[in-house]
Amino acid sequence: MAQTDIHAMPADLSFFLGRSEASAIFLLPELALNTAQFAKSLAMLGSSEDNTALSRALSQLAEVEEKIEQLHQEQANNDFFLLAELLSDYIRLLAIVRAAFDQRMKTWQRWQDAQATLQKKREAEARLLWANKPDKLQQAKDEIIEVRSPPQHSKGVLLASGRC
């Protein structure tokens, strides 16, 4: 996965949210509202009906529709909070992955820089050896030993994390 992919994920997630959130979160409340209106219409129809059996049946159906409306509303609230929690967890995980990836890139860059520095020190040591300057040669060897430790440590960190 490329670095740009990791940085683009939250934007992609926002785009996904814009489309699916509208359909998933707003349809159930709309259904609940329409069910409530239907229940009110049934109740008014039942109260104006002359036939008592039909009036009673319409009133009972209106009560059932009111209960269904309450269930739709509860389900809409539950779905909203569940989706919001899942998305916040996902966004937090993306932030953690991005931070880990950025740290890994910094470590890789430090390792590459240390490798380049070590190579320069070795070349300087070789030039001093060829120039036959033993007084500066020991100092160059000490510098190589000093510079050699960080690349090995960084390489160990990267190998442990699976980079190399």
N, CA, C and O of each residue as an XYZ file, in Angstrom:
656
protein
N       0.858     -1.174      0.000
C       0.000      0.000      0.000
C       0.898      1.228      0.000
O       1.786      1.358      0.842
N       0.670      2.097     -0.915
C       1.499      3.287     -1.048
C       1.119      4.324     -0.001
O       0.025      4.310      0.562
N       2.058      5.215      0.234
C       1.829      6.264      1.228
C       0.638      7.129      0.833
O      -0.140      7.541      1.693
N       0.490      7.405     -0.452
C      -0.641      8.229     -0.885
C      -1.963      7.519     -0.640
O      -2.971      8.165     -0.358
N      -1.967      6.189     -0.745
C      -3.197      5.441     -0.466
C      -3.610      5.606      0.986
O      -4.790      5.797      1.278
N      -2.658      5.534      1.890
C      -2.961      5.661      3.315
C      -3.463      7.064      3.626
O      -4.384      7.231      4.426
N      -2.866      8.068      3.001
C      -3.296      9.442      3.264
C      -4.633      9.752      2.596
O      -5.344     10.654      3.040
N      -4.988      9.025      1.539
C      -6.248      9.271      0.829
C      -7.427      8.539      1.465
O      -8.577      8.870      1.179
N      -7.167      7.559      2.315
C      -8.259      6.766      2.886
C      -9.292      7.591      3.647
O     -10.486      7.377      3.438
N      -8.901      8.522      4.517
C      -9.940      9.307      5.195
C     -10.811     10.105      4.224
O     -12.013     10.246      4.447
N     -10.218     10.627      3.151
C     -11.014     11.356      2.156
C     -11.963     10.404      1.435
O     -13.121     10.738      1.188
N     -11.460      9.212      1.098
C     -12.322      8.213      0.472
C     -13.450      7.821      1.407
O     -14.588      7.628      0.980
N     -13.128      7.705      2.675
C     -14.141      7.350      3.666
C     -15.194      8.444      3.763
O     -16.383      8.147      3.882
N     -14.779      9.690      3.714
C     -15.740     10.798      3.755
C     -16.650     10.771      2.533
O     -17.847     11.035      2.645
N     -16.088     10.454      1.367
C     -16.901     10.353      0.156
C     -17.911      9.226      0.302
O     -19.085      9.382     -0.035
N     -17.444      8.083      0.810
C     -18.338      6.952      1.030
C     -19.446      7.333      2.003
O     -20.613      7.002      1.797
N     -19.064      8.030      3.058
C     -20.053      8.457      4.050
C     -21.099      9.368      3.437
O     -22.287      9.247      3.734
N     -20.664     10.272      2.591
C     -21.592     11.202      1.976
C     -22.673     10.497      1.185
O     -23.815     10.956      1.146
N     -22.331      9.395      0.558
C     -23.304      8.681     -0.267
C     -24.111      7.679      0.533
O     -25.341      7.690      0.474
N     -23.455      6.825      1.267
C     -24.180      5.747      1.939
C     -24.832      6.206      3.230
O     -25.866      5.674      3.634
N     -24.225      7.199      3.881
C     -24.806      7.696      5.121
C     -26.185      8.280      4.851
O     -27.116      8.075      5.630
N     -26.313      8.999      3.759
C     -27.607      9.600      3.424
C     -28.655      8.522      3.228
O     -29.780      8.652      3.711
N     -28.301      7.473      2.535
C     -29.297      6.431      2.289
C     -29.544      5.583      3.527
O     -30.692      5.251      3.823
N     -28.506      5.232      4.246
C     -28.674      4.333      5.393
C     -29.287      5.031      6.599
O     -30.127      4.454      7.290
N     -28.884      6.237      6.851
C     -29.303      6.908      8.076
C     -30.597      7.696      7.897
O     -31.382      7.810      8.838
N     -30.826      8.234      6.718
C     -32.001      9.088      6.545
C     -33.236      8.350      6.038
O     -34.342      8.884      6.120
N     -33.075      7.148      5.523
C     -34.248      6.431      5.022
C     -35.109      5.860      6.143
O     -36.336      5.915      6.065
N     -34.488      5.319      7.175
C     -35.286      4.765      8.276
C     -36.076      5.836      9.024
O     -37.246      5.600      9.323
N     -35.514      6.984      9.340
C     -36.344      8.026      9.968
C     -37.484      8.488      9.050
O     -38.590      8.775      9.508
N     -37.192      8.551      7.759
C     -38.245      8.927      6.818
C     -39.340      7.864      6.794
O     -40.527      8.186      6.731
N     -38.936      6.603      6.845
C     -39.912      5.515      6.913
C     -40.734      5.613      8.193
O     -41.947      5.405      8.171
N     -40.081      5.928      9.301
C     -40.796      6.082     10.572
C     -41.796      7.230     10.492
O     -42.916      7.113     10.988
N     -41.400      8.331      9.873
C     -42.300      9.475      9.724
C     -43.508      9.116      8.858
O     -44.643      9.459      9.189
N     -43.257      8.433      7.764
C     -44.356      8.024      6.884
C     -45.271      7.014      7.565
O     -46.486      7.046      7.369
N     -44.699      6.123      8.358
C     -45.511      5.153      9.100
C     -46.375      5.875     10.128
O     -47.534      5.511     10.326
N     -45.823      6.892     10.782
C     -46.601      7.671     11.754
C     -47.752      8.397     11.067
O     -48.862      8.442     11.597
N     -47.496      8.958      9.903
C     -48.571      9.628      9.167
C     -49.650      8.636      8.744
O     -50.842      8.939      8.795
N     -49.217      7.451      8.328
C     -50.175      6.412      7.951
C     -51.010      5.997      9.160
O     -52.218      5.795      9.040
N     -50.370      5.871     10.324
C     -51.095      5.497     11.544
C     -52.119      6.570     11.909
O     -53.234      6.246     12.316
N     -51.751      7.836     11.767
C     -52.698      8.924     12.057
C     -53.874      8.897     11.081
O     -55.024      9.106     11.469
N     -53.572      8.640      9.831
C     -54.649      8.556      8.834
C     -55.589      7.403      9.145
O     -56.806      7.542      9.025
N     -55.029      6.263      9.546
C     -55.865      5.114      9.913
C     -56.711      5.431     11.140
O     -57.882      5.060     11.209
N     -56.108      6.124     12.114
C     -56.857      6.473     13.327
C     -58.014      7.416     12.988
O     -59.122      7.249     13.497
N     -57.757      8.401     12.133
C     -58.834      9.324     11.737
C     -59.904      8.595     10.934
O     -61.096      8.853     11.107
N     -59.492      7.700     10.070
C     -60.445      6.920      9.283
C     -61.277      6.021     10.186
O     -62.485      5.880      9.996
N     -60.618      5.413     11.174
C     -61.334      4.544     12.117
C     -62.327      5.313     12.963
O     -63.407      4.806     13.266
N     -61.976      6.534     13.352
C     -62.893      7.323     14.189
C     -64.088      7.851     13.393
O     -65.142      8.129     13.964
N     -63.925      7.987     12.102
C     -65.039      8.498     11.293
C     -65.881      7.386     10.661
O     -66.884      7.661     10.002
N     -65.475      6.143     10.863
C     -66.197      5.009     10.266
C     -67.456      4.715     11.064
O     -67.432      4.711     12.295
N     -68.572      4.465     10.351
C     -69.855      4.155     10.990
C     -69.928      2.696     11.424
O     -70.539      2.382     12.445
N     -69.323      1.823     10.670
C     -69.333      0.396     11.001
C     -68.386      0.178     12.177
O     -67.189      0.439     12.064
N     -68.918     -0.301     13.309
C     -68.101     -0.429     14.527
C     -67.006     -1.473     14.382
O     -65.901     -1.271     14.886
N     -67.279     -2.578     13.711
C     -66.254     -3.615     13.539
C     -65.097     -3.078     12.695
O     -63.928     -3.280     13.023
N     -65.437     -2.398     11.614
C     -64.397     -1.813     10.761
C     -63.668     -0.693     11.497
O     -62.453     -0.552     11.359
N     -64.392      0.099     12.272
C     -63.794      1.179     13.049
C     -62.801      0.618     14.058
O     -61.699      1.147     14.205
N     -63.188     -0.459     14.760
C     -62.310     -1.097     15.744
C     -61.071     -1.669     15.051
O     -59.957     -1.515     15.550
N     -61.260     -2.328     13.908
C     -60.133     -2.910     13.174
C     -59.168     -1.819     12.700
O     -57.952     -1.983     12.794
N     -59.697     -0.728     12.200
C     -58.840      0.379     11.759
C     -58.095      1.012     12.932
O     -56.931      1.387     12.791
N     -58.745      1.135     14.079
C     -58.088      1.685     15.274
C     -56.965      0.773     15.743
O     -55.893      1.246     16.119
N     -57.207     -0.538     15.721
C     -56.164     -1.491     16.115
C     -54.998     -1.457     15.125
O     -53.832     -1.507     15.517
N     -55.333     -1.371     13.843
C     -54.279     -1.262     12.830
C     -53.476      0.029     13.027
O     -52.260      0.032     12.834
N     -54.135      1.112     13.405
C     -53.445      2.377     13.680
C     -52.490      2.218     14.856
O     -51.378      2.746     14.820
N     -52.906      1.494     15.906
C     -52.027      1.249     17.057
C     -50.809      0.428     16.646
O     -49.684      0.710     17.057
N     -51.054     -0.595     15.825
C     -49.938     -1.421     15.344
C     -48.969     -0.565     14.528
O     -47.754     -0.687     14.684
N     -49.490      0.283     13.675
C     -48.637      1.153     12.860
C     -47.856      2.136     13.732
O     -46.712      2.458     13.411
N     -48.442      2.616     14.818
C     -47.725      3.497     15.744
C     -46.568      2.755     16.407
O     -45.482      3.309     16.575
N     -46.809      1.492     16.783
C     -45.730      0.687     17.372
C     -44.627      0.441     16.345
O     -43.440      0.490     16.667
N     -45.035      0.178     15.110
C     -44.045     -0.020     14.043
C     -43.231      1.255     13.841
O     -42.020      1.198     13.632
N     -43.898      2.401     13.903
C     -43.196      3.685     13.763
C     -42.161      3.859     14.868
O     -41.048      4.316     14.608
N     -42.517      3.501     16.094
C     -41.573      3.593     17.212
C     -40.385      2.658     16.996
O     -39.241      3.022     17.268
N     -40.669      1.449     16.505
C     -39.580      0.504     16.234
C     -38.653      1.021     15.130
O     -37.432      0.899     15.227
N     -39.242      1.595     14.091
C     -38.416      2.167     13.021
C     -37.545      3.300     13.558
O     -36.375      3.415     13.194
N     -38.111      4.124     14.412
C     -37.351      5.241     14.980
C     -36.212      4.729     15.865
O     -35.090      5.230     15.786
N     -36.498      3.735     16.705
C     -35.446      3.150     17.550
C     -34.357      2.511     16.699
O     -33.169      2.662     16.983
N     -34.766      1.797     15.654
C     -33.787      1.154     14.777
C     -32.935      2.196     14.062
O     -31.728      2.011     13.904
N     -33.551      3.277     13.634
C     -32.795      4.349     12.972
C     -31.759      4.942     13.925
O     -30.618      5.184     13.532
N     -32.152      5.173     15.167
C     -31.204      5.708     16.154
C     -30.084      4.719     16.427
O     -28.915      5.102     16.476
N     -30.432      3.450     16.604
C     -29.411      2.425     16.853
C     -28.447      2.311     15.678
O     -27.234      2.231     15.871
N     -28.986      2.305     14.460
C     -28.133      2.212     13.277
C     -27.200      3.409     13.170
O     -26.025      3.265     12.835
N     -27.732      4.586     13.455
C     -26.906      5.792     13.377
C     -25.745      5.721     14.367
O     -24.597      5.977     14.002
N     -26.042      5.376     15.615
C     -24.982      5.344     16.627
C     -23.985      4.223     16.358
O     -22.789      4.393     16.595
N     -24.457      3.086     15.871
C     -23.551      1.992     15.535
C     -22.635      2.391     14.384
O     -21.424      2.176     14.445
N     -23.208      2.965     13.346
C     -22.404      3.393     12.207
C     -21.405      4.479     12.612
O     -20.249      4.456     12.191
N     -21.855      5.412     13.416
C     -20.954      6.480     13.865
C     -19.793      5.910     14.677
O     -18.652      6.342     14.516
N     -20.075      4.950     15.541
C     -19.018      4.337     16.355
C     -18.042      3.547     15.487
O     -16.828      3.644     15.666
N     -18.571      2.771     14.555
C     -17.700      2.000     13.666
C     -16.821      2.912     12.817
O     -15.634      2.645     12.631
N     -17.398      3.968     12.316
C     -16.617      4.883     11.488
C     -15.558      5.622     12.302
O     -14.451      5.847     11.814
N     -15.882      5.993     13.517
C     -14.866      6.667     14.336
C     -13.734      5.697     14.674
O     -12.569      6.095     14.709
N     -14.068      4.426     14.922
C     -13.020      3.424     15.151
C     -12.159      3.257     13.905
O     -10.933      3.182     13.999
N     -12.791      3.200     12.754
C     -12.066      3.034     11.504
C     -11.143      4.226     11.245
O      -9.999      4.049     10.825
N     -11.632      5.415     11.492
C     -10.813      6.613     11.285
C      -9.633      6.627     12.255
O      -8.524      7.007     11.878
N      -9.867      6.211     13.513
C      -8.759      6.136     14.473
C      -7.721      5.105     14.028
O      -6.518      5.343     14.134
N      -8.189      3.965     13.532
C      -7.252      2.949     13.043
C      -6.446      3.467     11.854
O      -5.247      3.206     11.752
N      -7.095      4.190     10.969
C      -6.372      4.777      9.841
C      -5.307      5.760     10.319
O      -4.206      5.804      9.769
N      -5.632      6.538     11.330
C      -4.650      7.488     11.872
C      -3.460      6.745     12.470
O      -2.316      7.178     12.325
N      -3.730      5.627     13.141
C      -2.648      4.835     13.727
C      -1.777      4.236     12.632
O      -0.550      4.259     12.729
N      -2.409      3.696     11.587
C      -1.650      3.112     10.477
C      -0.819      4.185      9.786
O       0.337      3.954      9.434
N      -1.413      5.357      9.594
C      -0.684      6.452      8.956
C       0.518      6.861      9.803
O       1.606      7.081      9.272
N       0.326      6.964     11.113
C       1.434      7.346     12.000
C       2.534      6.288     11.971
O       3.719      6.618     11.940
N       2.138      5.017     11.981
C       3.133      3.943     11.920
C       3.881      3.983     10.588
O       5.101      3.819     10.548
N       3.154      4.200      9.518
C       3.782      4.279      8.202
C       4.742      5.463      8.128
O       5.850      5.329      7.608
N       4.330      6.612      8.638
C       5.197      7.790      8.633
C       6.459      7.550      9.463
O       7.556      7.940      9.063
N       6.294      6.908     10.617
C       7.451      6.616     11.460
C       8.403      5.652     10.758
O       9.623      5.792     10.841
N       7.832      4.687     10.075
C       8.642      3.726      9.336
C       9.424      4.428      8.222
O      10.592      4.118      7.986
N       8.774      5.369      7.544
C       9.451      6.112      6.483
C      10.585      6.968      7.056
O      11.650      7.075      6.449
N      10.356      7.573      8.218
C      11.411      8.370      8.854
C      12.594      7.484      9.231
O      13.752      7.854      9.034
N      12.288      6.314      9.773
C      13.358      5.387     10.146
C      14.120      4.941      8.914
O      15.349      4.870      8.937
N      13.412      4.641      7.843
C      14.042      4.238      6.584
C      14.954      5.355      6.072
O      16.074      5.094      5.632
N      14.474      6.591      6.130
C      15.265      7.720      5.652
C      16.513      7.914      6.513
O      17.600      8.170      5.995
N      16.346      7.789      7.840
C      17.514      7.906      8.725
C      18.533      6.816      8.424
O      19.740      7.059      8.430
N      18.038      5.623      8.165
C      18.934      4.512      7.853
C      19.677      4.790      6.547
O      20.884      4.566      6.457
N      18.960      5.275      5.540
C      19.595      5.583      4.262
C      20.629      6.696      4.421
O      21.714      6.631      3.842
N      20.288      7.713      5.205
C      21.237      8.806      5.448
C      22.484      8.298      6.176
O      23.606      8.673      5.837
N      22.276      7.452      7.168
C      23.411      6.902      7.916
C      24.262      6.007      7.019
O      25.487      6.004      7.131
N      23.622      5.249      6.133
C      24.370      4.404      5.196
C      25.227      5.275      4.270
O      26.378      4.942      3.989
N      24.658      6.395      3.797
C      25.409      7.297      2.920
C      26.584      7.920      3.674
O      27.684      8.036      3.133
N      26.347      8.320      4.918
C      27.423      8.895      5.734
C      28.525      7.867      5.964
O      29.711      8.183      5.867
N      28.127      6.645      6.268
C      29.103      5.573      6.485
C      29.926      5.327      5.224
O      31.139      5.132      5.299
N      29.272      5.337      4.076
C      29.983      5.133      2.813
C      31.000      6.250      2.579
O      32.119      5.990      2.138
N      30.612      7.489      2.875
C      31.535      8.618      2.714
C      32.733      8.484      3.648
O      33.866      8.763      3.257
N      32.479      8.053      4.889
C      33.577      7.885      5.852
C      34.530      6.784      5.389
O      35.747      6.912      5.528
N      33.977      5.706      4.840
C      34.836      4.615      4.342
C      35.672      5.075      3.149
O      36.842      4.715      3.021
N      35.057      5.873      2.280
C      35.814      6.406      1.142
C      36.927      7.333      1.624
O      38.035      7.317      1.089
N      36.621      8.138      2.637
C      37.650      9.027      3.198
C      38.769      8.199      3.818
O      39.944      8.540      3.688
N      38.398      7.100      4.501
C      39.415      6.214      5.087
C      40.287      5.607      3.990
O      41.506      5.527      4.142
N      39.675      5.184      2.893
C      40.445      4.596      1.793
C      41.398      5.619      1.187
O      42.536      5.289      0.852
N      40.937      6.863      1.046
C      41.815      7.913      0.503
C      43.003      8.167      1.438
O      44.133      8.350      0.986
N      42.728      8.174      2.755
C      43.815      8.384      3.725
C      44.790      7.210      3.707
O      45.998      7.386      3.863
N      44.247      6.018      3.515
C      45.107      4.831      3.456
C      46.019      4.903      2.231
O      47.210      4.604      2.316
N      45.450      5.301      1.099
C      46.234      5.415     -0.129
C      47.210      6.590     -0.059
O      48.287      6.549     -0.653
N      46.827      7.625      0.666
C      47.712      8.791      0.800
C      48.784      8.556      1.861
O      49.693      9.369      2.031
N      48.664      7.418      2.582
C      49.627      7.039      3.606
C      49.731      8.114      4.692
O      50.803      8.656      4.960
N      48.567      8.404      5.314
C      48.513      9.367      6.413
C      47.999      8.639      7.655
O      46.809      8.700      7.961
N      48.890      7.952      8.369
C      48.458      7.150      9.518
C      47.921      7.984     10.683
O      47.120      7.488     11.475
N      48.352      9.246     10.797
C      47.873     10.074     11.903
C      46.368     10.369     11.781
O      45.671     10.413     12.795
N      45.871     10.566     10.584
C      44.445     10.828     10.379
C      43.654      9.539     10.154
O      42.427      9.538     10.252
N      44.350      8.450      9.854
C      43.687      7.177      9.565
C      42.963      6.641     10.796
O      41.842      6.143     10.683
N      43.584      6.735     11.965
C      42.930      6.242     13.189
C      41.673      7.052     13.500
O      40.660      6.496     13.923
N      41.743      8.354     13.290
C      40.566      9.198     13.504
C      39.446      8.791     12.540
O      38.283      8.743     12.940
N      39.775      8.499     11.291
C      38.772      8.071     10.308
C      38.161      6.736     10.722
O      36.955      6.540     10.574
N      38.982      5.808     11.240
C      38.461      4.512     11.699
C      37.522      4.694     12.887
O      36.491      4.028     12.977
N      37.881      5.592     13.794
C      37.005      5.875     14.940
C      35.666      6.456     14.482
O      34.611      6.111     15.015
N      35.725      7.340     13.491
C      34.482      7.915     12.963
C      33.613      6.846     12.309
O      32.388      6.887     12.429
N      34.228      5.900     11.627
C      33.469      4.808     10.992
C      32.790      3.958     12.054
O      31.625      3.589     11.907
N      33.514      3.648     13.120
C      32.918      2.852     14.209
C      31.757      3.610     14.840
O      30.723      3.026     15.165
N      31.937      4.911     15.007
C      30.888      5.741     15.604
C      29.649      5.808     14.707
O      28.523      5.772     15.204
N      29.847      5.903     13.409
C      28.732      6.035     12.467
C      28.076      4.684     12.186
O      26.908      4.641     11.799
N      28.798      3.592     12.370
C      28.291      2.269     12.008
C      27.128      1.819     12.890
O      26.270      1.080     12.408
N      27.059      2.219     14.131
C      26.021      1.745     15.053
C      24.600      2.126     14.642
O      23.753      1.234     14.592
N      24.280      3.380     14.348
C      22.893      3.723     14.003
C      22.322      2.970     12.796
O      21.165      2.555     12.846
N      23.097      2.775     11.700
C      22.504      2.035     10.590
C      22.138      0.601     10.969
O      21.116      0.079     10.524
N      22.969     -0.027     11.786
C      22.665     -1.399     12.184
C      21.423     -1.441     13.055
O      20.598     -2.345     12.920
N      21.281     -0.454     13.960
C      20.095     -0.392     14.816
C      18.842     -0.142     13.975
O      17.827     -0.816     14.154
N      18.914      0.828     13.059
C      17.764      1.144     12.206
C      17.409     -0.033     11.320
O      16.232     -0.321     11.102
N      18.423     -0.711     10.811
C      18.156     -1.871      9.964
C      17.459     -2.955     10.771
O      16.557     -3.624     10.267
N      17.870     -3.131     12.015
C      17.215     -4.121     12.879
C      15.762     -3.777     13.135
O      14.904     -4.659     13.138
N      15.481     -2.505     13.347
C      14.093     -2.065     13.558
C      13.268     -2.321     12.308
O      12.149     -2.828     12.392
N      13.815     -1.973     11.148
C      13.072     -2.157      9.903
C      12.887     -3.632      9.573
O      11.829     -4.033      9.087
N      13.908     -4.441      9.834
C      13.767     -5.879      9.590
C      12.712     -6.486     10.502
O      11.942     -7.349     10.081
N      12.679     -6.038     11.743
C      11.683     -6.556     12.684
C      10.274     -6.168     12.262
O       9.324     -6.906     12.523
N      10.130     -5.020     11.613
C       8.796     -4.583     11.195
C       8.446     -5.058      9.791
O       7.338     -4.804      9.317
N       9.363     -5.740      9.118
C       9.049     -6.310      7.817
C       9.319     -5.398      6.642
O       8.837     -5.674      5.544
N      10.059     -4.335      6.821
C      10.288     -3.361      5.748
C      11.286     -3.889      4.717
O      11.050     -3.766      3.515
N      12.381     -4.467      5.164
C      13.449     -4.889      4.251
C      13.251     -6.316      3.809
O      14.055     -6.840      3.038
